[in-house]
Amino acid sequence: MNSFLRRLYSLYLSFPPWKKIFLSLLAVVFFLFYGGGAKGFIFSYGKVVVSIARQVFLRMHIPVASYDNVLVLPQAVLMIQQRYLALYWFLGSLFFIAFFSGSLRAVSRYAGFLAVLHFFLNILRMVILGFVSGKDISTLQPATSVVFSGVSMFYLVFLWTWFRGEKDSIQGVMGTFPFPADLMKFILKILFWLVMAVKVIAPLLLLLDFRWLVEGILYLSKNILGWLGYPVETGCYYLKGNKGGIRFARACIGISLMLVFSVFVWLTGKSLKKRVSFIFTGLLVINLINALRIVLLYLSQAWHGMKYAGILHDTYDGVIYGLVFLMWVLWVERFSDHEIVLRYIKKKAVPS
């Protein structure tokens, strides 16, 4: 790991001055936006998007009103928020292009194009959601997931197309990196599919009911609590007893986490039997941890009321993420048989 970080730092030092400054500024802007330091810009940006979307609805003869960054339709109220703007796609795409580009002029050209594209996509997304909610308000949440997934897919396809189109010049730039080309391509492939899993596939999967999985986790939690002397009953997405109650929504299942875990294991292995066995075992562990989280949340309510429930809920997320990381390490160190892993991580000879 230290060797990898040293190589990464030496790579940064080898960049021309314009690339160092540009990448550093993008990193600062990213943390500024998502650290709460750009609320004024987000509010103003959202206000412009809402204003243009309002004009589109009026031209379609759909009654609509707006104030600040809020669009008011007959059956729905849409608000521009930080997550809605998805500025990470604009900043991340620009960072990716700058990282593999050898020309400041090309990066500047794509920066302008991506800024206009991102603005247009935000307007289009709001118009689509407003139009859909006007037809049937119950379709707003599914439509939000589909549109969110569609925007993410658009950016991934754009970056993949750019990478393929600039293949020759990118290979020249990658030739100056202190990393083997096959290792770089392997890492990029993993990153692509991890982002695809979280931003494209997971929102679509959450449209499914998953009641069988929710009921299974709640049933396991109920039995553990019963064994501990806390009788509870379960229903559709809830668990309750004399000491408190917990609502277990689909978003709490951890679909994104299970996808990320599975995709990483699948891409970093070769043997079908090993990959399927490890993924199946890992998913069982993740769902067992989910059941234990419900147990601990209920016990926290029983002993301390709601005083520590929020802290425990958020802290436990870190525990699950840490556990998944440790399972990845176990997989790579003990079970993975991918030639890239064998060559560069396990330092073993790979048969030709």
CORNORHU-V571253 format. One record per helix or strand of 2 or more residues. SS is the DSSP state (helix for helix, strand for strand). FROM is the first residue (numbers start at 1). TO is the last residue. Records with the same first field share a line. If there is no record, write none. Layout:
SS = FROM-TO / FROM-TO
//
This chain:
helix = 2-14 / 17-33 / 39-59 / 82-85 / 87-100 / 104-135 / 137-165 / 167-174 / 181-205 / 211-227 / 250-252 / 255-267 / 272-304 / 309-335 / 339-344
strand = 64-67 / 70-73 / 77-79 / 232-235 / 238-241 / 244-247
//
